[in-house]
């Protein structure tokens, strides 16, 4: 046994080195496995939380984006509610236009802002396709409609007049506005001026008897909301959209593409059937985070659903799993490199330790061999 174990210097050192290396490698593998499992769990947990936070941020941004238009209608309606002398149309039309113009200039989300009464009189400030004001006067039998294009300082540039064709009283946003002092939201529709999809938010102004006297409305272009969402991703490949419970896409990249191709509504079930299926599961249960595979490249996406808090709108946000895991993988790779460097350092330290520990044992083995062979002349004290 002793001869086999201590027979030569190299084998004994190799034996100790192998023993220490085996124990160290076993320990390192166990620790790496535990670290990988823990890191993977943390990555998945953080991915879900990050996706939820992204959805929350998008929801807040959308509410703030379209909330500016709602606030504009409340401000104008509140002023007219408190100042009855400025309500009458068309007599106060010029003043009302000057009241709304600064809001149009200040709030970039406003597509247009206007006031209508029960007689069909109407005043409007408009941003697109060019800055302009419109006045419709139905106090005479034939009526009159006047358009004035203006510069940013409200200076008239060009005036045109014609017989009025537009009647706000037949529009859904007017008919659906009630008498309670709150905002009313229309369903998506095509604007009469340029055919773009949009919605209208309105606010009533009532007379002393509580009946609606005026209706203040503001238009919001869904294309503008889609562009807004397009430029608000938290990662390069993140996507977000808005749709309602019927599955109609309100805003998002899909709507931008469809708006260029056809003058029709876009439905989630047709555009993104997998997301539509997950949305139905979301409505029926408590989960709000799902994983889906992209039909084009089979990439995994983490999608979340969140109520916007306006009408029956919902936010759907999607982030590629690889984007969510990228930072975690960077951390894991750094950990592996650090572990490899530590492993090589430990091998060097173990070798030095084995050399130092084995040196006296080898000398004992040598002297024991001499004693066994009765070579007393060459025995040295250990």
C-alpha positions in Angstrom: 0.0 0.0 0.0 2.7 2.5 1.0 4.8 1.6 -2.0 1.9 2.1 -4.3 0.9 5.3 -2.7 4.3 6.8 -2.0 6.3 5.0 -4.6 7.3 8.0 -6.5 7.0 11.8 -6.2 5.0 12.4 -9.3 2.3 9.9 -8.7 1.7 11.1 -5.2 1.4 14.8 -6.3 -0.8 13.8 -9.1 -3.0 11.8 -6.7 -3.4 14.8 -4.4 -3.9 17.2 -7.3 -6.6 14.9 -8.8 -8.3 14.6 -5.4 -8.4 18.3 -4.8 -9.4 19.0 -8.4 -12.2 16.5 -8.2 -13.6 18.0 -5.0 -13.2 21.5 -6.4 -14.8 20.7 -9.7 -17.7 18.9 -7.9 -18.2 22.0 -5.7 -18.0 24.3 -8.7 -20.5 22.3 -10.8 -22.9 22.2 -7.9 -22.6 25.9 -7.3 -23.0 26.7 -11.1 -26.0 24.5 -11.3 -27.6 26.2 -8.3 -26.7 29.6 -9.7 -28.1 28.8 -13.1 -31.4 27.5 -11.7 -31.7 30.6 -9.5 -30.7 33.0 -12.3 -33.1 31.4 -14.7 -35.9 31.7 -12.2 -35.0 35.4 -11.6 -34.8 36.0 -15.3 -38.3 34.6 -15.9 -39.7 36.5 -12.9 -38.1 39.8 -14.0 -39.2 39.2 -17.6 -42.8 39.0 -16.4 -42.5 42.0 -14.1 -40.7 44.0 -16.8 -43.4 43.3 -19.3 -46.1 44.3 -16.8 -44.3 47.5 -16.0 -43.9 48.3 -19.8 -47.7 47.7 -20.2 -48.4 50.0 -17.3 -46.2 52.7 -18.7 -47.8 52.4 -22.1 -51.3 52.6 -20.5 -50.3 55.8 -18.6 -48.8 57.4 -21.7 -51.9 56.6 -23.8 -54.2 58.0 -21.1 -52.1 61.1 -20.8 -51.9 61.4 -24.6 -55.6 61.4 -25.2 -56.4 63.0 -21.8 -55.1 66.3 -23.1 -58.0 66.5 -25.5 -60.5 65.6 -22.8 -59.0 68.3 -20.5 -59.3 70.9 -23.3 -63.0 70.2 -23.7 -63.5 70.5 -19.9 -61.6 73.8 -19.7 -63.6 75.4 -22.6 -66.9 74.0 -21.3 -66.2 75.2 -17.7 -65.4 78.7 -19.0 -68.7 78.8 -21.0 -70.6 77.3 -18.1 -69.5 80.1 -15.8 -69.8 82.9 -18.4 -73.2 82.7 -19.9 -72.7 85.9 -21.9 -70.2 84.1 -24.2 -72.3 81.1 -25.0 -74.5 82.2 -27.8 -73.7 81.2 -31.4 -73.0 82.6 -33.9 -72.8 86.0 -32.1 -69.9 84.9 -29.9 -68.3 82.7 -32.5 -65.2 84.9 -33.0 -64.5 85.0 -29.3 -64.9 81.3 -29.0 -62.5 80.7 -31.8 -59.9 82.9 -30.1 -60.5 81.0 -26.8 -59.8 77.6 -28.4 -56.9 78.7 -30.7 -54.2 78.8 -27.9 -55.2 75.3 -26.8 -54.8 74.0 -30.3 -51.3 75.5 -30.5 -50.3 74.3 -27.0 -51.6 70.7 -27.1 -50.1 68.7 -30.0 -52.5 65.8 -29.5 -55.5 68.0 -30.5 -56.6 67.3 -34.1 -59.3 69.9 -33.8 -61.4 71.6 -31.2 -65.0 72.9 -31.7 -68.3 74.1 -30.2 -71.8 73.3 -31.6 -75.2 74.3 -30.5 -78.7 72.8 -30.9 -79.4 75.0 -34.0 -76.5 73.6 -36.0 -74.2 76.6 -35.5 -70.6 75.5 -35.3 -67.1 77.0 -34.7 -63.9 75.0 -35.0 -60.2 75.4 -34.8 -58.2 72.8 -36.9 -54.6 71.7 -37.1 -54.6 69.3 -40.1 -54.1 69.4 -43.0 -53.4 73.1 -42.3 -54.1 75.6 -39.5 -57.6 77.0 -40.0 -60.8 78.0 -38.4 -64.3 77.2 -39.5 -67.6 79.0 -38.7 -71.0 77.7 -39.6 -73.9 80.1 -39.2 -77.4 78.8 -39.6 -79.2 81.8 -38.3 -80.4 82.6 -41.9 -82.4 80.2 -44.1 -79.5 79.4 -46.5 -76.8 79.5 -43.8 -73.1 80.2 -44.4 -69.8 78.4 -43.8 -66.6 80.2 -43.7 -63.1 78.8 -43.7 -60.1 80.9 -42.8 -56.6 79.5 -43.1 -54.2 81.1 -40.5 -50.6 81.1 -39.5 -49.4 80.2 -36.0 -50.1 83.7 -34.7 -53.8 83.5 -35.8 -53.2 85.9 -38.7 -55.7 85.2 -41.5 -54.1 84.0 -44.7 -57.0 83.0 -47.0 -60.8 83.1 -46.6 -63.3 80.9 -48.4 -67.1 80.7 -48.1 -69.7 78.3 -49.2 -73.1 76.9 -48.3 -72.9 74.7 -45.2 -73.0 70.9 -45.8 -71.7 69.8 -42.4 -74.3 69.5 -39.6 -72.9 68.6 -36.2 -76.3 67.6 -34.9 -76.4 64.4 -36.9 -72.9 63.3 -35.9 -72.6 60.5 -33.3 -70.4 62.5 -31.0 -73.1 65.2 -30.7 -76.0 62.8 -30.3 -74.2 60.6 -27.7 -73.3 63.6 -25.5 -75.5 63.7 -22.4 -76.3 66.5 -19.9 -74.2 65.3 -17.0 -71.0 67.3 -16.6 -68.4 64.7 -17.7 -66.5 63.6 -20.8 -68.2 61.5 -23.4 -66.2 59.3 -25.8 -67.3 58.3 -29.3 -66.5 55.0 -31.0 -63.8 55.1 -33.7 -65.0 56.6 -37.0 -63.7 58.3 -40.2 -63.3 62.1 -40.0 -65.4 63.9 -42.6 -62.6 66.2 -43.7 -59.7 63.8 -44.5 -61.1 60.3 -43.9 -58.6 59.5 -41.1 -59.7 57.2 -38.3 -60.3 59.0 -35.0 -62.4 59.5 -32.0 -64.2 62.5 -30.4 -64.3 63.4 -26.8 -67.0 65.9 -25.8 -68.3 67.8 -22.8 -71.7 69.5 -22.4 -72.5 73.1 -21.4 -76.0 73.3 -19.9 -78.5 76.2 -19.4 -79.9 77.0 -15.9 -82.7 74.4 -16.4 -80.0 71.7 -16.8 -80.6 71.1 -20.5 -77.7 70.9 -22.9 -77.1 74.2 -24.7 -73.7 73.7 -26.2 -71.4 70.8 -26.9 -67.6 71.2 -26.8 -65.8 68.5 -28.8 -62.2 67.6 -29.6 -60.9 65.2 -32.3 -58.1 62.8 -31.7 -56.5 61.0 -34.7 -55.9 57.3 -34.1 -53.1 57.5 -36.5 -51.4 60.1 -34.3 -51.9 57.7 -31.3 -50.4 54.9 -33.4 -47.4 57.1 -34.2 -47.1 58.0 -30.6 -47.0 54.3 -29.6 -44.5 53.6 -32.4 -42.0 56.0 -30.9 -42.5 54.9 -27.2 -40.9 51.4 -27.1 -38.7 50.6 -24.2 -36.6 48.2 -26.3 -35.8 48.3 -30.0 -38.3 45.5 -30.8 -41.1 46.2 -28.3 -44.6 46.8 -29.7 -47.8 48.1 -28.2 -51.3 48.6 -29.4 -54.8 49.6 -28.3 -58.0 47.7 -29.0 -61.5 47.3 -27.5 -63.4 44.3 -26.2 -64.9 43.6 -29.6 -61.4 43.1 -30.9 -61.3 46.2 -33.0 -57.8 47.7 -33.2 -57.9 51.3 -32.0 -54.2 52.2 -32.4 -50.9 50.5 -33.1 -48.5 49.4 -35.9 -51.1 47.1 -37.4 -53.5 50.0 -37.8 -50.8 52.2 -39.4 -50.2 49.6 -42.1 -53.9 49.0 -42.6 -54.6 52.7 -42.8 -52.4 52.9 -45.9 -53.9 49.9 -47.6 -57.7 50.1 -46.9 -60.4 52.3 -45.6 -61.8 49.7 -43.3 -61.6 48.8 -39.6 -58.9 46.4 -38.5 -59.8 43.4 -36.2 -57.5 41.7 -33.8 -58.8 38.3 -34.7 -57.8 38.7 -38.3 -54.5 40.6 -37.8 -53.2 38.8 -34.7 -55.2 35.6 -34.1 -52.9 34.3 -31.4 -53.1 37.6 -29.4 -56.9 37.5 -29.8 -57.0 34.0 -28.3 -54.8 35.1 -25.4 -57.0 38.2 -24.9 -60.1 36.0 -24.6 -58.2 33.9 -21.9 -57.3 37.2 -20.2 -61.0 38.3 -20.1 -62.0 34.9 -18.6 -59.3 34.5 -16.0 -56.8 36.3 -13.8 -53.7 36.0 -15.9 -52.5 39.1 -17.7 -49.1 37.9 -19.0 -48.8 35.3 -21.8 -46.2 33.8 -24.2 -46.8 33.5 -27.9 -44.8 32.4 -30.9 -44.4 34.8 -33.8 -45.8 33.2 -37.0 -43.0 34.6 -39.1 -39.9 33.7 -37.3 -41.1 31.4 -34.5 -39.6 33.8 -31.9 -41.2 33.9 -28.5 -42.9 37.1 -27.3 -44.1 38.0 -23.8 -47.4 39.9 -24.1 -49.4 41.6 -21.5 -52.9 43.1 -21.4 -54.0 46.1 -19.3 -57.1 48.2 -19.2 -56.6 51.7 -20.4 -59.4 53.0 -18.1 -61.2 54.8 -20.9 -64.2 53.3 -22.6 -63.6 49.6 -23.1 -60.0 50.0 -24.4 -57.1 47.7 -23.6 -53.4 47.9 -24.0 -51.6 44.9 -25.5 -47.8 45.2 -25.3 -45.3 42.7 -26.6 -41.6 42.3 -26.0 -39.4 39.6 -27.5 -38.3 37.1 -24.9 -34.7 37.6 -26.2 -34.9 41.3 -25.4 -36.0 40.6 -21.9 -33.3 38.0 -21.4 -30.5 39.9 -23.0 -29.4 41.7 -19.9 -29.7 38.6 -17.8 -27.7 36.6 -20.3 -25.0 39.3 -20.2 -24.9 38.9 -16.4 -24.8 35.1 -16.7 -21.9 35.2 -19.3 -20.0 37.5 -17.0 -20.6 35.1 -14.1 -19.3 32.2 -16.2 -16.2 34.1 -17.2 -15.6 35.0 -13.6 -16.1 31.4 -12.6 -13.7 30.2 -15.2 -11.1 32.7 -14.1 -11.6 31.7 -10.5 -11.4 28.0 -11.5 -8.0 28.5 -13.2 -6.7 30.5 -10.2 -7.9 27.7 -7.9 -6.1 25.1 -10.0 -2.9 27.1 -9.7 -3.4 27.5 -5.9 -4.2 23.8 -5.5 -1.1 22.8 -7.4 1.1 25.0 -5.2 -0.7 23.7 -2.1 -0.3 20.1 -3.2 3.4 20.7 -3.9 3.9 22.2 -0.5 1.9 19.5 1.3 3.4 16.6 -0.6 7.0 17.7 -0.2 7.5 16.5 3.5 5.4 13.4 2.8 7.6 12.4 -0.1 10.7 12.9 1.9 9.3 10.7 4.6 8.5 8.1 2.0 12.1 8.3 0.7 13.6 8.0 4.1 11.3 5.1 5.0 12.4 3.3 1.8 16.1 3.8 2.8 15.4 2.5 6.3 13.6 -0.5 4.8 16.6 -1.2 2.7 19.0 -0.7 5.6 20.6 2.2 3.8 21.5 3.9 7.1 24.3 6.0 5.8 22.1 8.1 3.6 19.2 8.6 6.1 18.5 12.3 6.7 16.4 13.7 9.5 12.9 14.8 8.4 
